[in-house]
Amino acid sequence: MKTCLLPPAARRRCVDVVAWWGVALLWWGSGPLPASAGTAPARVTVEVEETVYRFEPANNGAGPMWCAGSTCVVRVGDVVYASGLETVPGWKPLNNCRWVLWRRDAQGWARWYEDEQGRTREPSPLVRVGSDILLSANPTTLPPEREGGGPARPEIRRWIEGGGAVPERVAPRWQGEPRFTEHSYRSFAADPRSGTTLLLQNIDYGHAEWSFTDPRRGATGAGQLRWPWGDTYAKPQPVRLCYPTVALRGREAHFFGVSDITEPNPAFREFKRQLTGREWDYDFRRLFYAVTPDITRQPFSPWIEIASREETCGWLWPCDLALVRRGETWLLWTERALDERLRERFFPEARQWHGLVLARMRDGKVISRTALRQRAEGAEGPLVNAARFHQGPDRRWHVLLCSSEGGKIRNELVELDREGKEVRTLPVPFDTPFTSFFTATPRAGNQASEYVDVLGLPQGDGQVIRYARLRLR
């Protein structure tokens, strides 16, 4: 590995990773490089690292990273937009925040627009459609003096051509009159080619409402996505899915989410209550996927359970979803095999395992699974905290990840081949590593790009949102 440090004043560093053996094999005629790999040296450059804004905890159960499966950063040409969440002194929780839109050009970050009326709880995801910026908002309809939760009115704010004028207010089309609340768990997605958009918002524990637009054809649609039925639980119930990654290709829609219900195992629940003193605890240990080829005409497919750690009370988290080519979808998640607090009592023979897993889906079936990172009990290795796909200008796919090992946090960019396997890993030498982050993902209407725009929480400071720009060369 060869590392090149540029002048400190420019705040730029580069890491060169040269695929010497792959190039040698190509020259000697012994075999080609992996399908996605190039013959040129690979390099990632950190061009920008800076603070966007600071925030005060709202103490309402949410935070700036709450809309984990969507994103709060988009790029239009040389301009980057980020939505922020601001706690307002004097406002009562749960709806004691407002959204703010930030804009970065050659002069740096500027506070571009702030919500002039609405009080809200959760952050506001962004998408771009062409040069337009769209923000999903969920203002409460409660009067200012009211504390606690209650009804909300979803809306979309749209800036035409990225302009600085007051954004137009768009009311999404819904099926009937759903009872929306401040707990939206909403997802916002856009297709960079067709300009279609999809907004989903949860209703209690039974289903999500969805609203679809196809601006080029002047078409809209609305409907419901009913949750899987948990018929194997002691008390059968819907398996509410939250924090999903959602993607569009025209009218083709994909949904990948995790179970988020009160602990369904009575024995586990009672044991946890004795440990924590809480009467409640939520599970995140079943991953489900569904797809429809045309959301305006066909319902979503029956639910496909991608992974489960139900028996050992483990942990699963959906990181990302990529539409890599026609008929093939990649799913990315982190996994923990078991809750060690319960092992001695319930599953003493079980062994711990941590991993970052990539599954390839084709025709509704998992055709392969690859552990990009893993650590078995008793072994050394990194623990992955967060991961996102990125598509470069050459259409190659990468994974930007955050991992920890021995108390050290690091970010890496993993290049993948056509089968979702690692080709090479590039260390990303941030001054301050990111522990959780958004990227300007294609799922939000962003084009494949040499730039990797990163927005999120840095190591060591839980009350600041920072931005970084990486460049692939």
N, C-alpha and C positions, 0 to 999 in steps of 0.2 A: 504493500500500500504506500502511495506517495501522497504527501499532504503539502499543499501550497497555501501560505498565508499572505493575503493581500494587505496593503497598507491599512493600519488600524483606523485612520481617519475616515476611510470609506466604509467601515463596519462590514467588511465583506471577507469571507473565508471560503476556501474551496477544498474539497476532498476528492482526489483523483483515485479511482479504482480501475486498474487495467486488467482486462481479462487475458492475461498472457497465454495461458494454456489453450483457451478457446481460439485465439488468433493463430497460435502455432499449429493447432490441429487443422485449421482452415488452410493455412499455407502449405502444410505437408500433404494435404489431401486425405487425411485420416478420418475426416468426418466434419459435418457442419456444426455451427453453433446452435444452441437451442433456438426454437422458432421465433422467440421475441427478442433475442439478443442481437446487438449490432457488433460490428468489428471495431468500431472506434472506442477509445477509452471513455468510460462513463464518468460523469462529474456532476455533483450537485453543489450549488453555490448559495450560501445564505447572503442575500442582498440587503435585507431590511429586517431589523428587530426593533420594536417600539411599543410603547404603551398607548392604548386607544382611550381607555377611561378607567376610573376607579368607581367602586360602588360600595354601598353599605348593605349588610345583610337585611333582608326584608322580614325574616322570621315568619314566613308564611308557607314554608315547605317547598318553595321553588327557588330558582336562582338563574343566572344568565345562561347556564348550560343545560337547563331543564329540558329543552326541546331536542334531546340528544340525537334522535334519528334524522332530523332535518338539518338545516344549516342557517347561520346568521351572517354569512359572508358570501358575496358574489362579486364577479369582475365583469366590467363592460369596457373593452379596450384597455386603456391604461389607467382606468379609474376603478377603485375598489370601494364597495359599500358594505357597511356592517351595521346590523341592528343591535342596540344595547338595551339593557334593562336598568332602570333608575328607581331607587327607593326614594319616595317623597316624604320628607318630615311632616308630621301632622296627619298624614293619611292613615286610616285604620286598616290593619290586615283583615281579611286575606288580600283584598284588592288595594294594596298600598304602593303600587308601582306604576310606571308609565314607560312606554317604549321611546327610544331615541334612535334616529337614523344618522349614522356617521358616514362621512365621505372622505376618501383619500385620493388626492391627485399629486402632482409634482411638488406641491407646497406642503404636503403632509396631511394630517387628519384635521377635519373640521366638523363641528356639530352642525349637521345639515338641516335636520328637522326634528321636532319633538311633538309627541301627541298633545294636541291642544285641549282635549277634553277628557279622554277616557282614562279610567282607573282600571288596572288589570293586575293579574297575579303572575302570569308566566311570560317568558320571553317570546318574541315575535319572529318566526322564521321568515326568511327571504327566498325569493326566486327571481330570475330574470327571464323575460320573454323578448328576444331581440335586444333593443336598447332600453326597454322599459324595466323598471324595478317594481316588484310587487311584494308587499309586506302583509302577512297574516296577523290580524289583531283580534282580540277577544275582550272588548271592554265590558265591564259589569253594568247592569242596569239598576243596581242598588243606589239609593241616595248616599251622599258623602258621609253622613253621620252613622251609617249602618256598618257594623263590624261583622266579620265572619264571611261565610260563603253565600252564594245565591245565584240568580239567573245572570246570563251573559248574552251578548249579541255579536256573533262573529261577523267580521267584515274584512275586506281587502282594501288596502290603500295602494294606489298606483301612481308612480311618477312617470310621465310620458317622456321618452327619450332621455331619461335621467335628469330631467329639468329640475330647477330649484323652486318652482311654483308649488303652491299648496297641492298635495296629491288628491286625485279624485277618490271618492269613496264608493266602493263597489260592494253591493250586497250579494253574497253567494246564493245560488239557487239551492234550496233544500227540498227534500221530500216531506211535505206536510209542515208542521211547526214543531221541530224538535225542542226538547227542554235542555238547552245548553247551560252549562255552569262555568265557574272560574277554573275548575279542574278539566281542562280540555284535552290534554295529552295529544294535541293535534299534530298532524303531519302536512307538509306543503311540498309538492313536487312539480317539476316542469320538464318538458322534453326540449332540448336545445334545437332540434331540427324542425319539429312541427309547431312548436310554441304552445302545445296543449298543457293544461295545468290540472292538478288534482289536489283538493283540500279534504282532509279527513279529520273528524273531531269525535271523541268518545262521548257516549251517552251512558252514564252510570256503568253498570257491569255487564250489560247485555249485548251492545253492538256499537259500531261507529257509523256516523252519517258521513256520506261523501258527496262532494260537489265537483263536477268536471266541466271544463271549458275547452272548446276547440275553436280559437278565434279565426283561423283561416277559413273555416267552413261555417262559421256562425252557429255552431252547435253547442249545446249545454246538456248536462245530464245530472241526475241526483238519485241517490239510493241509499241502501243500508248494507253494511258488512257485518253479518251476525258472527259472534265469536264461536270457537269450537265448543263442543259440549263435553264437559268432564264427567263422563259416566262411570269412571273407575274410582272416583273419590268416595269417601264414606258418606258424604252428602253430595250427590250429583249437582252440578251447577255449571253455568257458562264459565269458560276460561278467558277472562278479560285479557286482551293483549295490549301492551303499551310500549312506548319508546321504539316504534317500528322504523325501519328504513323502507321507503316507498320510492318506486321508480316508474317512469312512463316511457313508452316508445309509441308515439302517436296516441292511439286509443288503447293500446295494450298496457295494462297496469299490473304491477307486482307489489306484494305486501309481505314483509318479513318482521315478525314481532315476537315478544317474550311474554310469558304468563306473568300476571301481576294481580294476584288474588290473596285474600287472607289465608294464612297457612291452612291448607285443606286436610292435612293429616292430624287427627285429634291427638295422637300420642306425641308427635313432634310439637304441636302447639302447646300442650300442657308442659312439656319439658322446657320449652323456650320461655314460657311464662314464669316458671320457677327461676330461670337464669336471669331474666331481664326485669321481671316485675311488671311487664306490659301485658295487657290483655290481647294485643294484636301483634302480628308479624306478617310480612308479605313474602311470597315465594317468587323467585325469578329462576325457574329451572326447567321450563319447557319452551322450545322454539317452534314456531309454526310459520308456514309459508302458503300463500295462495296467489293465483294469477287469473286474469281474464284477458282474452285476445282482443276484446272490444268492450270496454266498460259501459258503453251506451247501449249495447245490444245483448250482451251475455253476462250472466252472473259470474262471480268469482268461482273458481274451482273448489271442490271439497278441500278442507284443510289437510295439509301434509305436515306431519310432525317431523321436523328435521333432526332434533336432538332432545334428549331428556335426561335429567339427573334426579328424577323423582324419588327413586328408592333410597338414595343416600343423601338426600337433602342438599344437593349441590347448588351450583350457580351457573347460569348461562346469560350472555348479554349479546344482543345483535349489534355488531359494529357497522356493517355496511352491506350494500347490495350493488352489483354491477351487471349491466346488460352488455356482455362482452361481444356477442355476435348473435345473429338471428338463431333463435332456438336454444341458446345457452346463456344461463344466468349463474353468476357466482355469488355465494353467500359467505359472509365473514363474521365470526363471532369469537368471544373469549369464553373459556370454560374452566370451571373448578369442579372436581369430582364429588366432593363431599363437604359437609359442615363438620369440622373436627370436634366441635363441642358435643355433638351427638354420637360420635363414633363408638365410644366405649359402651354406651347403653344400647344402641340400636343396630350397628353394623360393624362389630369389632374387627372383622377380617378385611374390610375395605381399605384400599390404599389411595392416598391422595394423588391427584394429577392436575396440573395446570397447563392450559394450552391456548394458542391462537389457531383456530381451525378455519380452513377454506373448503367449502363444498361446491362442486360443480353440478348444476341442475340442467337436465335436458329432458324435454317431453314430460315434465312433471315428476321426474325421478332423479335421485342423487346418483350420479355416475362415478364420483370419486370424492374422497375426503383427504385433505392434506393438512398435517399439523405444521404450520409455518414456524411456530415456536412451541416448545413443550418442556415441562419439568416434572419428572416423576418424583415421588416421595423418596427422600434420601439422596437425590441427585442434585447437581448444580445446574443452574440455567436461569434465564430471565423470566420474570412474570410480566406479561403484557397487560397494561392498564387500558389502553385505547388504541384503535386502529381505524384507518380510513383508506379507501381506494383512491388512486389518482391516475388519470389517463393522460399520457404525454402527447405531444404533437405528432409523434410517429405512430400513435394508436397503441403503444405498449402500455400495459397496466403495471402499476406499482402499488405498494401498501406503505403508507406513512404510519409509524407506530410509536408508542411510548412504552418502555419497559423499565423494570427496576430489578436490580440484583445487588445484593450486599449493601443496600441503602443508597445506591447510586442510580439516578434517573437518567435515561438516555433516549434520544429520538433517532430512528433509523428509517431509511427508505429502501424497501425491498422490491427489486425488479422481479417480475413474474414471466414465465413462458406461457405458451398457449394452453398448457394444461394446468395452469395455476400453481406451478412449482417454482421455487426460488431459483433465480439465475445468479443474482449477486445482491449483496447488501451494502448500501452506502451509509456510513455514519453521517448524521446531520449535526454539525458542531454549533448548535445554538449557544449564545452566551448564557441564556437561561432556558433550560428545557421546558417543554410543555407537558403537563400531566394529563390534561384532557383538552380536546380541541375540535373545532369545525374546520372544514375546508370548502373551497369553492367547487363543489362537486357537480358532475354532469346531472345528477338527480335534481339539481335546482336550476337547470337550464344553462349551466356554464359549458363553454366549449372545451374540448381537449386542448391542453395548453402546456407550454414549457414552464409556466409559472405555477407553483404550488402555493396558494394563499392559505395561511393558517391563522386561525383566531381562537383564543382560548385562555385557559388558566395556566400560569407558569408555576414552576416549582418554587415553593417557599413563600408565596403570597396568595392567599385565597380571596383577596378583595380587589384584584386588578385583572382587567382583560387586556391581553397583549396580542399584537399582530406580527407575523413574520412572512416574508416573501422568499421562497426558494426558487431557484432556476435550474432546470435540467438542461444539460448541454451534451 
